[in-house]
């Protein structure tokens, strides 16, 4: 796997774990509905970050152009 793919996977897993943790704390302090809102927001941020990282990588890929030799 490319290094960037590993980074995307790590960011996604970290975001998922953060969503679970924050969701758990949310239900302890604010109730069940707050847990759902916080967890959904964190998952959305994690997904957006992962997609954004992939899009940035695609834009940064070098474009290779070949020129025909003229005789």
mmCIF file of the N, C-alpha and C atoms, coordinates in Angstrom:
data_MODEL
# 
_entry.id   MODEL 
# 
loop_
_atom_site.group_PDB 
_atom_site.id 
_atom_site.type_symbol 
_atom_site.label_atom_id 
_atom_site.label_alt_id 
_atom_site.label_comp_id 
_atom_site.label_asym_id 
_atom_site.label_entity_id 
_atom_site.label_seq_id 
_atom_site.pdbx_PDB_ins_code 
_atom_site.Cartn_x 
_atom_site.Cartn_y 
_atom_site.Cartn_z 
_atom_site.occupancy 
_atom_site.B_iso_or_equiv 
_atom_site.pdbx_formal_charge 
_atom_site.auth_seq_id 
_atom_site.auth_comp_id 
_atom_site.auth_asym_id 
_atom_site.auth_atom_id 
_atom_site.pdbx_PDB_model_num 
ATOM 1   N N  . UNK A 1 1  ? 0.833   -1.186 0.000   1.00 0.00 ? 1  UNK A N  1 
ATOM 2   C CA . UNK A 1 1  ? 0.000   0.000  0.000   1.00 0.00 ? 1  UNK A CA 1 
ATOM 3   C C  . UNK A 1 1  ? 0.874   1.244  0.000   1.00 0.00 ? 1  UNK A C  1 
ATOM 4   N N  . UNK A 1 2  ? 0.372   2.275  -0.626  1.00 0.00 ? 2  UNK A N  1 
ATOM 5   C CA . UNK A 1 2  ? 1.093   3.544  -0.613  1.00 0.00 ? 2  UNK A CA 1 
ATOM 6   C C  . UNK A 1 2  ? 0.999   4.166  0.770   1.00 0.00 ? 2  UNK A C  1 
ATOM 7   N N  . UNK A 1 3  ? 1.943   5.023  1.048   1.00 0.00 ? 3  UNK A N  1 
ATOM 8   C CA . UNK A 1 3  ? 1.974   5.676  2.356   1.00 0.00 ? 3  UNK A CA 1 
ATOM 9   C C  . UNK A 1 3  ? 0.715   6.508  2.587   1.00 0.00 ? 3  UNK A C  1 
ATOM 10  N N  . UNK A 1 4  ? 0.236   7.173  1.540   1.00 0.00 ? 4  UNK A N  1 
ATOM 11  C CA . UNK A 1 4  ? -0.936  8.025  1.686   1.00 0.00 ? 4  UNK A CA 1 
ATOM 12  C C  . UNK A 1 4  ? -2.186  7.198  1.971   1.00 0.00 ? 4  UNK A C  1 
ATOM 13  N N  . UNK A 1 5  ? -2.279  6.011  1.391   1.00 0.00 ? 5  UNK A N  1 
ATOM 14  C CA . UNK A 1 5  ? -3.423  5.140  1.661   1.00 0.00 ? 5  UNK A CA 1 
ATOM 15  C C  . UNK A 1 5  ? -3.429  4.715  3.130   1.00 0.00 ? 5  UNK A C  1 
ATOM 16  N N  . UNK A 1 6  ? -2.249  4.439  3.657   1.00 0.00 ? 6  UNK A N  1 
ATOM 17  C CA . UNK A 1 6  ? -2.144  4.077  5.071   1.00 0.00 ? 6  UNK A CA 1 
ATOM 18  C C  . UNK A 1 6  ? -2.578  5.249  5.935   1.00 0.00 ? 6  UNK A C  1 
ATOM 19  N N  . UNK A 1 7  ? -2.190  6.460  5.556   1.00 0.00 ? 7  UNK A N  1 
ATOM 20  C CA . UNK A 1 7  ? -2.592  7.647  6.315   1.00 0.00 ? 7  UNK A CA 1 
ATOM 21  C C  . UNK A 1 7  ? -4.100  7.817  6.299   1.00 0.00 ? 7  UNK A C  1 
ATOM 22  N N  . UNK A 1 8  ? -4.732  7.588  5.151   1.00 0.00 ? 8  UNK A N  1 
ATOM 23  C CA . UNK A 1 8  ? -6.183  7.719  5.047   1.00 0.00 ? 8  UNK A CA 1 
ATOM 24  C C  . UNK A 1 8  ? -6.870  6.690  5.937   1.00 0.00 ? 8  UNK A C  1 
ATOM 25  N N  . UNK A 1 9  ? -6.347  5.467  5.949   1.00 0.00 ? 9  UNK A N  1 
ATOM 26  C CA . UNK A 1 9  ? -6.929  4.425  6.785   1.00 0.00 ? 9  UNK A CA 1 
ATOM 27  C C  . UNK A 1 9  ? -6.775  4.782  8.257   1.00 0.00 ? 9  UNK A C  1 
ATOM 28  N N  . UNK A 1 10 ? -5.596  5.265  8.643   1.00 0.00 ? 10 UNK A N  1 
ATOM 29  C CA . UNK A 1 10 ? -5.355  5.638  10.044  1.00 0.00 ? 10 UNK A CA 1 
ATOM 30  C C  . UNK A 1 10 ? -6.269  6.790  10.458  1.00 0.00 ? 10 UNK A C  1 
ATOM 31  N N  . UNK A 1 11 ? -6.421  7.780  9.589   1.00 0.00 ? 11 UNK A N  1 
ATOM 32  C CA . UNK A 1 11 ? -7.303  8.915  9.901   1.00 0.00 ? 11 UNK A CA 1 
ATOM 33  C C  . UNK A 1 11 ? -8.744  8.435  10.045  1.00 0.00 ? 11 UNK A C  1 
ATOM 34  N N  . UNK A 1 12 ? -9.171  7.543  9.175   1.00 0.00 ? 12 UNK A N  1 
ATOM 35  C CA . UNK A 1 12 ? -10.535 7.033  9.236   1.00 0.00 ? 12 UNK A CA 1 
ATOM 36  C C  . UNK A 1 12 ? -10.784 6.247  10.520  1.00 0.00 ? 12 UNK A C  1 
ATOM 37  N N  . UNK A 1 13 ? -9.840  5.370  10.868  1.00 0.00 ? 13 UNK A N  1 
ATOM 38  C CA . UNK A 1 13 ? -9.998  4.586  12.096  1.00 0.00 ? 13 UNK A CA 1 
ATOM 39  C C  . UNK A 1 13 ? -9.964  5.473  13.336  1.00 0.00 ? 13 UNK A C  1 
ATOM 40  N N  . UNK A 1 14 ? -9.067  6.458  13.334  1.00 0.00 ? 14 UNK A N  1 
ATOM 41  C CA . UNK A 1 14 ? -8.981  7.373  14.465  1.00 0.00 ? 14 UNK A CA 1 
ATOM 42  C C  . UNK A 1 14 ? -10.269 8.174  14.607  1.00 0.00 ? 14 UNK A C  1 
ATOM 43  N N  . UNK A 1 15 ? -10.819 8.615  13.491  1.00 0.00 ? 15 UNK A N  1 
ATOM 44  C CA . UNK A 1 15 ? -12.071 9.371  13.532  1.00 0.00 ? 15 UNK A CA 1 
ATOM 45  C C  . UNK A 1 15 ? -13.219 8.512  14.039  1.00 0.00 ? 15 UNK A C  1 
ATOM 46  N N  . UNK A 1 16 ? -13.227 7.253  13.645  1.00 0.00 ? 16 UNK A N  1 
ATOM 47  C CA . UNK A 1 16 ? -14.271 6.352  14.109  1.00 0.00 ? 16 UNK A CA 1 
ATOM 48  C C  . UNK A 1 16 ? -14.169 6.136  15.615  1.00 0.00 ? 16 UNK A C  1 
ATOM 49  N N  . UNK A 1 17 ? -12.957 5.897  16.098  1.00 0.00 ? 17 UNK A N  1 
ATOM 50  C CA . UNK A 1 17 ? -12.774 5.726  17.540  1.00 0.00 ? 17 UNK A CA 1 
ATOM 51  C C  . UNK A 1 17 ? -13.131 6.998  18.307  1.00 0.00 ? 17 UNK A C  1 
ATOM 52  N N  . UNK A 1 18 ? -12.784 8.146  17.747  1.00 0.00 ? 18 UNK A N  1 
ATOM 53  C CA . UNK A 1 18 ? -13.140 9.413  18.389  1.00 0.00 ? 18 UNK A CA 1 
ATOM 54  C C  . UNK A 1 18 ? -14.653 9.587  18.426  1.00 0.00 ? 18 UNK A C  1 
ATOM 55  N N  . UNK A 1 19 ? -15.336 9.201  17.351  1.00 0.00 ? 19 UNK A N  1 
ATOM 56  C CA . UNK A 1 19 ? -16.796 9.309  17.310  1.00 0.00 ? 19 UNK A CA 1 
ATOM 57  C C  . UNK A 1 19 ? -17.435 8.427  18.371  1.00 0.00 ? 19 UNK A C  1 
ATOM 58  N N  . UNK A 1 20 ? -16.915 7.232  18.535  1.00 0.00 ? 20 UNK A N  1 
ATOM 59  C CA . UNK A 1 20 ? -17.458 6.322  19.562  1.00 0.00 ? 20 UNK A CA 1 
ATOM 60  C C  . UNK A 1 20 ? -17.218 6.890  20.953  1.00 0.00 ? 20 UNK A C  1 
ATOM 61  N N  . UNK A 1 21 ? -16.004 7.380  21.199  1.00 0.00 ? 21 UNK A N  1 
ATOM 62  C CA . UNK A 1 21 ? -15.670 7.930  22.516  1.00 0.00 ? 21 UNK A CA 1 
ATOM 63  C C  . UNK A 1 21 ? -16.499 9.154  22.847  1.00 0.00 ? 21 UNK A C  1 
ATOM 64  N N  . UNK A 1 22 ? -16.579 10.069 21.893  1.00 0.00 ? 22 UNK A N  1 
ATOM 65  C CA . UNK A 1 22 ? -17.350 11.291 22.131  1.00 0.00 ? 22 UNK A CA 1 
ATOM 66  C C  . UNK A 1 22 ? -18.838 10.971 22.236  1.00 0.00 ? 22 UNK A C  1 
ATOM 67  N N  . UNK A 1 23 ? -19.290 10.017 21.452  1.00 0.00 ? 23 UNK A N  1 
ATOM 68  C CA . UNK A 1 23 ? -20.682 9.593  21.558  1.00 0.00 ? 23 UNK A CA 1 
ATOM 69  C C  . UNK A 1 23 ? -20.995 9.015  22.920  1.00 0.00 ? 23 UNK A C  1 
ATOM 70  N N  . UNK A 1 24 ? -20.087 8.219  23.445  1.00 0.00 ? 24 UNK A N  1 
ATOM 71  C CA . UNK A 1 24 ? -20.281 7.644  24.775  1.00 0.00 ? 24 UNK A CA 1 
ATOM 72  C C  . UNK A 1 24 ? -20.348 8.740  25.832  1.00 0.00 ? 24 UNK A C  1 
ATOM 73  N N  . UNK A 1 25 ? -19.405 9.677  25.762  1.00 0.00 ? 25 UNK A N  1 
ATOM 74  C CA . UNK A 1 25 ? -19.425 10.789 26.723  1.00 0.00 ? 25 UNK A CA 1 
ATOM 75  C C  . UNK A 1 25 ? -20.684 11.630 26.556  1.00 0.00 ? 25 UNK A C  1 
ATOM 76  N N  . UNK A 1 26 ? -21.110 11.797 25.296  1.00 0.00 ? 26 UNK A N  1 
ATOM 77  C CA . UNK A 1 26 ? -22.326 12.566 25.046  1.00 0.00 ? 26 UNK A CA 1 
ATOM 78  C C  . UNK A 1 26 ? -23.541 11.945 25.699  1.00 0.00 ? 26 UNK A C  1 
ATOM 79  N N  . UNK A 1 27 ? -23.657 10.633 25.626  1.00 0.00 ? 27 UNK A N  1 
ATOM 80  C CA . UNK A 1 27 ? -24.824 9.985  26.234  1.00 0.00 ? 27 UNK A CA 1 
ATOM 81  C C  . UNK A 1 27 ? -24.740 10.042 27.754  1.00 0.00 ? 27 UNK A C  1 
ATOM 82  N N  . UNK A 1 28 ? -23.532 10.034 28.306  1.00 0.00 ? 28 UNK A N  1 
ATOM 83  C CA . UNK A 1 28 ? -23.392 10.118 29.750  1.00 0.00 ? 28 UNK A CA 1 
ATOM 84  C C  . UNK A 1 28 ? -23.802 11.491 30.281  1.00 0.00 ? 28 UNK A C  1 
ATOM 85  N N  . UNK A 1 29 ? -23.457 12.529 29.524  1.00 0.00 ? 29 UNK A N  1 
ATOM 86  C CA . UNK A 1 29 ? -23.713 13.884 30.009  1.00 0.00 ? 29 UNK A CA 1 
ATOM 87  C C  . UNK A 1 29 ? -24.994 14.505 29.466  1.00 0.00 ? 29 UNK A C  1 
ATOM 88  N N  . UNK A 1 30 ? -25.344 14.232 28.209  1.00 0.00 ? 30 UNK A N  1 
ATOM 89  C CA . UNK A 1 30 ? -26.429 14.956 27.565  1.00 0.00 ? 30 UNK A CA 1 
ATOM 90  C C  . UNK A 1 30 ? -27.623 14.098 27.174  1.00 0.00 ? 30 UNK A C  1 
ATOM 91  N N  . UNK A 1 31 ? -27.474 12.791 27.119  1.00 0.00 ? 31 UNK A N  1 
ATOM 92  C CA . UNK A 1 31 ? -28.587 11.928 26.751  1.00 0.00 ? 31 UNK A CA 1 
ATOM 93  C C  . UNK A 1 31 ? -28.380 11.257 25.398  1.00 0.00 ? 31 UNK A C  1 
ATOM 94  N N  . UNK A 1 32 ? -29.317 10.375 25.074  1.00 0.00 ? 32 UNK A N  1 
ATOM 95  C CA . UNK A 1 32 ? -29.185 9.537  23.878  1.00 0.00 ? 32 UNK A CA 1 
ATOM 96  C C  . UNK A 1 32 ? -29.181 10.339 22.585  1.00 0.00 ? 32 UNK A C  1 
ATOM 97  N N  . UNK A 1 33 ? -30.038 11.332 22.447  1.00 0.00 ? 33 UNK A N  1 
ATOM 98  C CA . UNK A 1 33 ? -30.105 12.101 21.198  1.00 0.00 ? 33 UNK A CA 1 
ATOM 99  C C  . UNK A 1 33 ? -28.819 12.869 20.938  1.00 0.00 ? 33 UNK A C  1 
ATOM 100 N N  . UNK A 1 34 ? -28.215 13.393 21.990  1.00 0.00 ? 34 UNK A N  1 
ATOM 101 C CA . UNK A 1 34 ? -26.942 14.096 21.827  1.00 0.00 ? 34 UNK A CA 1 
ATOM 102 C C  . UNK A 1 34 ? -25.861 13.133 21.366  1.00 0.00 ? 34 UNK A C  1 
ATOM 103 N N  . UNK A 1 35 ? -25.901 11.899 21.852  1.00 0.00 ? 35 UNK A N  1 
ATOM 104 C CA . UNK A 1 35 ? -24.923 10.905 21.423  1.00 0.00 ? 35 UNK A CA 1 
ATOM 105 C C  . UNK A 1 35 ? -25.005 10.698 19.916  1.00 0.00 ? 35 UNK A C  1 
ATOM 106 N N  . UNK A 1 36 ? -26.206 10.555 19.400  1.00 0.00 ? 36 UNK A N  1 
ATOM 107 C CA . UNK A 1 36 ? -26.378 10.352 17.961  1.00 0.00 ? 36 UNK A CA 1 
ATOM 108 C C  . UNK A 1 36 ? -25.888 11.551 17.160  1.00 0.00 ? 36 UNK A C  1 
ATOM 109 N N  . UNK A 1 37 ? -26.192 12.756 17.620  1.00 0.00 ? 37 UNK A N  1 
ATOM 110 C CA . UNK A 1 37 ? -25.761 13.950 16.891  1.00 0.00 ? 37 UNK A CA 1 
ATOM 111 C C  . UNK A 1 37 ? -24.233 14.084 16.886  1.00 0.00 ? 37 UNK A C  1 
ATOM 112 N N  . UNK A 1 38 ? -23.618 13.883 18.029  1.00 0.00 ? 38 UNK A N  1 
ATOM 113 C CA . UNK A 1 38 ? -22.164 14.018 18.124  1.00 0.00 ? 38 UNK A CA 1 
ATOM 114 C C  . UNK A 1 38 ? -21.469 12.938 17.302  1.00 0.00 ? 38 UNK A C  1 
ATOM 115 N N  . UNK A 1 39 ? -21.930 11.697 17.421  1.00 0.00 ? 39 UNK A N  1 
ATOM 116 C CA . UNK A 1 39 ? -21.307 10.602 16.676  1.00 0.00 ? 39 UNK A CA 1 
ATOM 117 C C  . UNK A 1 39 ? -21.455 10.813 15.169  1.00 0.00 ? 39 UNK A C  1 
ATOM 118 N N  . UNK A 1 40 ? -22.613 11.262 14.732  1.00 0.00 ? 40 UNK A N  1 
ATOM 119 C CA . UNK A 1 40 ? -22.824 11.514 13.312  1.00 0.00 ? 40 UNK A CA 1 
ATOM 120 C C  . UNK A 1 40 ? -21.918 12.630 12.816  1.00 0.00 ? 40 UNK A C  1 
ATOM 121 N N  . UNK A 1 41 ? -21.785 13.678 13.601  1.00 0.00 ? 41 UNK A N  1 
ATOM 122 C CA . UNK A 1 41 ? -20.900 14.780 13.225  1.00 0.00 ? 41 UNK A CA 1 
ATOM 123 C C  . UNK A 1 41 ? -19.452 14.344 13.120  1.00 0.00 ? 41 UNK A C  1 
ATOM 124 N N  . UNK A 1 42 ? -18.990 13.544 14.058  1.00 0.00 ? 42 UNK A N  1 
ATOM 125 C CA . UNK A 1 42 ? -17.605 13.077 14.025  1.00 0.00 ? 42 UNK A CA 1 
ATOM 126 C C  . UNK A 1 42 ? -17.365 12.139 12.844  1.00 0.00 ? 42 UNK A C  1 
ATOM 127 N N  . UNK A 1 43 ? -18.311 11.271 12.571  1.00 0.00 ? 43 UNK A N  1 
ATOM 128 C CA . UNK A 1 43 ? -18.164 10.391 11.411  1.00 0.00 ? 43 UNK A CA 1 
ATOM 129 C C  . UNK A 1 43 ? -18.138 11.200 10.120  1.00 0.00 ? 43 UNK A C  1 
ATOM 130 N N  . UNK A 1 44 ? -18.971 12.233 10.051  1.00 0.00 ? 44 UNK A N  1 
ATOM 131 C CA . UNK A 1 44 ? -18.977 13.099 8.874   1.00 0.00 ? 44 UNK A CA 1 
ATOM 132 C C  . UNK A 1 44 ? -17.644 13.810 8.691   1.00 0.00 ? 44 UNK A C  1 
ATOM 133 N N  . UNK A 1 45 ? -17.083 14.302 9.790   1.00 0.00 ? 45 UNK A N  1 
ATOM 134 C CA . UNK A 1 45 ? -15.776 14.964 9.711   1.00 0.00 ? 45 UNK A CA 1 
ATOM 135 C C  . UNK A 1 45 ? -14.684 13.991 9.290   1.00 0.00 ? 45 UNK A C  1 
ATOM 136 N N  . UNK A 1 46 ? -14.711 12.796 9.841   1.00 0.00 ? 46 UNK A N  1 
ATOM 137 C CA . UNK A 1 46 ? -13.713 11.793 9.475   1.00 0.00 ? 46 UNK A CA 1 
ATOM 138 C C  . UNK A 1 46 ? -13.810 11.395 8.012   1.00 0.00 ? 46 UNK A C  1 
ATOM 139 N N  . UNK A 1 47 ? -15.024 11.203 7.553   1.00 0.00 ? 47 UNK A N  1 
ATOM 140 C CA . UNK A 1 47 ? -15.234 10.836 6.156   1.00 0.00 ? 47 UNK A CA 1 
ATOM 141 C C  . UNK A 1 47 ? -14.813 11.975 5.234   1.00 0.00 ? 47 UNK A C  1 
ATOM 142 N N  . UNK A 1 48 ? -15.189 13.190 5.582   1.00 0.00 ? 48 UNK A N  1 
ATOM 143 C CA . UNK A 1 48 ? -14.802 14.350 4.778   1.00 0.00 ? 48 UNK A CA 1 
ATOM 144 C C  . UNK A 1 48 ? -13.295 14.520 4.712   1.00 0.00 ? 48 UNK A C  1 
ATOM 145 N N  . UNK A 1 49 ? -12.632 14.308 5.838   1.00 0.00 ? 49 UNK A N  1 
ATOM 146 C CA . UNK A 1 49 ? -11.173 14.410 5.853   1.00 0.00 ? 49 UNK A CA 1 
ATOM 147 C C  . UNK A 1 49 ? -10.509 13.357 4.986   1.00 0.00 ? 49 UNK A C  1 
ATOM 148 N N  . UNK A 1 50 ? -11.029 12.145 5.046   1.00 0.00 ? 50 UNK A N  1 
ATOM 149 C CA . UNK A 1 50 ? -10.455 11.061 4.237   1.00 0.00 ? 50 UNK A CA 1 
ATOM 150 C C  . UNK A 1 50 ? -10.676 11.312 2.747   1.00 0.00 ? 50 UNK A C  1 
ATOM 151 N N  . UNK A 1 51 ? -11.861 11.739 2.380   1.00 0.00 ? 51 UNK A N  1 
ATOM 152 C CA . UNK A 1 51 ? -12.154 12.028 0.968   1.00 0.00 ? 51 UNK A CA 1 
ATOM 153 C C  . UNK A 1 51 ? -11.319 13.211 0.493   1.00 0.00 ? 51 UNK A C  1 
ATOM 154 N N  . UNK A 1 52 ? -11.204 14.230 1.323   1.00 0.00 ? 52 UNK A N  1 
ATOM 155 C CA . UNK A 1 52 ? -10.393 15.392 0.971   1.00 0.00 ? 52 UNK A CA 1 
ATOM 156 C C  . UNK A 1 52 ? -8.942  15.021 0.742   1.00 0.00 ? 52 UNK A C  1 
ATOM 157 N N  . UNK A 1 53 ? -8.428  14.133 1.551   1.00 0.00 ? 53 UNK A N  1 
ATOM 158 C CA . UNK A 1 53 ? -7.037  13.688 1.398   1.00 0.00 ? 53 UNK A CA 1 
ATOM 159 C C  . UNK A 1 53 ? -6.837  12.965 0.070   1.00 0.00 ? 53 UNK A C  1 
ATOM 160 N N  . UNK A 1 54 ? -7.789  12.137 -0.305  1.00 0.00 ? 54 UNK A N  1 
ATOM 161 C CA . UNK A 1 54 ? -7.697  11.416 -1.579  1.00 0.00 ? 54 UNK A CA 1 
ATOM 162 C C  . UNK A 1 54 ? -7.771  12.391 -2.752  1.00 0.00 ? 54 UNK A C  1 
ATOM 163 N N  . UNK A 1 55 ? -8.659  13.384 -2.666  1.00 0.00 ? 55 UNK A N  1 
ATOM 164 C CA . UNK A 1 55 ? -8.791  14.359 -3.744  1.00 0.00 ? 55 UNK A CA 1 
ATOM 165 C C  . UNK A 1 55 ? -7.520  15.198 -3.899  1.00 0.00 ? 55 UNK A C  1 
ATOM 166 N N  . UNK A 1 56 ? -6.921  15.576 -2.796  1.00 0.00 ? 56 UNK A N  1 
ATOM 167 C CA . UNK A 1 56 ? -5.679  16.353 -2.852  1.00 0.00 ? 56 UNK A CA 1 
ATOM 168 C C  . UNK A 1 56 ? -4.580  15.525 -3.504  1.00 0.00 ? 56 UNK A C  1 
ATOM 169 N N  . UNK A 1 57 ? -4.514  14.247 -3.170  1.00 0.00 ? 57 UNK A N  1 
ATOM 170 C CA . UNK A 1 57 ? -3.488  13.389 -3.773  1.00 0.00 ? 57 UNK A CA 1 
ATOM 171 C C  . UNK A 1 57 ? -3.681  13.281 -5.282  1.00 0.00 ? 57 UNK A C  1 
ATOM 172 N N  . UNK A 1 58 ? -4.908  13.167 -5.728  1.00 0.00 ? 58 UNK A N  1 
ATOM 173 C CA . UNK A 1 58 ? -5.167  13.053 -7.160  1.00 0.00 ? 58 UNK A CA 1 
ATOM 174 C C  . UNK A 1 58 ? -4.762  14.333 -7.891  1.00 0.00 ? 58 UNK A C  1 
ATOM 175 N N  . UNK A 1 59 ? -4.977  15.474 -7.287  1.00 0.00 ? 59 UNK A N  1 
ATOM 176 C CA . UNK A 1 59 ? -4.606  16.744 -7.915  1.00 0.00 ? 59 UNK A CA 1 
ATOM 177 C C  . UNK A 1 59 ? -3.102  16.908 -7.998  1.00 0.00 ? 59 UNK A C  1 
ATOM 178 N N  . UNK A 1 60 ? -2.388  16.322 -7.060  1.00 0.00 ? 60 UNK A N  1 
ATOM 179 C CA . UNK A 1 60 ? -0.941  16.509 -7.003  1.00 0.00 ? 60 UNK A CA 1 
ATOM 180 C C  . UNK A 1 60 ? -0.179  15.521 -7.870  1.00 0.00 ? 60 UNK A C  1 
ATOM 181 N N  . UNK A 1 61 ? -0.865  14.557 -8.454  1.00 0.00 ? 61 UNK A N  1 
ATOM 182 C CA . UNK A 1 61 ? -0.170  13.598 -9.306  1.00 0.00 ? 61 UNK A CA 1 
ATOM 183 C C  . UNK A 1 61 ? 0.388   14.321 -10.525 1.00 0.00 ? 61 UNK A C  1 
ATOM 184 N N  . UNK A 1 62 ? 1.570   13.933 -10.912 1.00 0.00 ? 62 UNK A N  1 
ATOM 185 C CA . UNK A 1 62 ? 2.224   14.592 -12.034 1.00 0.00 ? 62 UNK A CA 1 
ATOM 186 C C  . UNK A 1 62 ? 1.603   14.120 -13.343 1.00 0.00 ? 62 UNK A C  1 
ATOM 187 N N  . UNK A 1 63 ? 1.476   15.063 -14.233 1.00 0.00 ? 63 UNK A N  1 
ATOM 188 C CA . UNK A 1 63 ? 0.996   14.751 -15.569 1.00 0.00 ? 63 UNK A CA 1 
ATOM 189 C C  . UNK A 1 63 ? 2.214   14.583 -16.457 1.00 0.00 ? 63 UNK A C  1 
ATOM 190 N N  . UNK A 1 64 ? 2.336   13.423 -17.056 1.00 0.00 ? 64 UNK A N  1 
ATOM 191 C CA . UNK A 1 64 ? 3.482   13.134 -17.911 1.00 0.00 ? 64 UNK A CA 1 
ATOM 192 C C  . UNK A 1 64 ? 3.035   13.266 -19.351 1.00 0.00 ? 64 UNK A C  1 
ATOM 193 N N  . UNK A 1 65 ? 3.726   14.131 -20.091 1.00 0.00 ? 65 UNK A N  1 
ATOM 194 C CA . UNK A 1 65 ? 3.412   14.332 -21.498 1.00 0.00 ? 65 UNK A CA 1 
ATOM 195 C C  . UNK A 1 65 ? 4.587   13.834 -22.326 1.00 0.00 ? 65 UNK A C  1 
ATOM 196 N N  . UNK A 1 66 ? 4.274   13.154 -23.392 1.00 0.00 ? 66 UNK A N  1 
ATOM 197 C CA . UNK A 1 66 ? 5.325   12.677 -24.274 1.00 0.00 ? 66 UNK A CA 1 
ATOM 198 C C  . UNK A 1 66 ? 5.272   13.472 -25.562 1.00 0.00 ? 66 UNK A C  1 
ATOM 199 N N  . UNK A 1 67 ? 6.439   13.722 -26.120 1.00 0.00 ? 67 UNK A N  1 
ATOM 200 C CA . UNK A 1 67 ? 6.518   14.434 -27.372 1.00 0.00 ? 67 UNK A CA 1 
ATOM 201 C C  . UNK A 1 67 ? 7.052   13.479 -28.444 1.00 0.00 ? 67 UNK A C  1 
ATOM 202 N N  . UNK A 1 68 ? 6.463   13.549 -29.606 1.00 0.00 ? 68 UNK A N  1 
ATOM 203 C CA . UNK A 1 68 ? 6.924   12.732 -30.711 1.00 0.00 ? 68 UNK A CA 1 
ATOM 204 C C  . UNK A 1 68 ? 8.194   13.346 -31.308 1.00 0.00 ? 68 UNK A C  1 
ATOM 205 N N  . UNK A 1 69 ? 9.138   12.504 -31.663 1.00 0.00 ? 69 UNK A N  1 
ATOM 206 C CA . UNK A 1 69 ? 10.353  13.004 -32.298 1.00 0.00 ? 69 UNK A CA 1 
ATOM 207 C C  . UNK A 1 69 ? 10.037  13.356 -33.743 1.00 0.00 ? 69 UNK A C  1 
ATOM 208 N N  . UNK A 1 70 ? 10.473  14.518 -34.134 1.00 0.00 ? 70 UNK A N  1 
ATOM 209 C CA . UNK A 1 70 ? 10.282  14.923 -35.515 1.00 0.00 ? 70 UNK A CA 1 
ATOM 210 C C  . UNK A 1 70 ? 11.529  14.568 -36.312 1.00 0.00 ? 70 UNK A C  1 
ATOM 211 N N  . UNK A 1 71 ? 11.330  13.956 -37.464 1.00 0.00 ? 71 UNK A N  1 
ATOM 212 C CA . UNK A 1 71 ? 12.480  13.535 -38.270 1.00 0.00 ? 71 UNK A CA 1 
ATOM 213 C C  . UNK A 1 71 ? 12.698  14.457 -39.431 1.00 0.00 ? 71 UNK A C  1 
# 
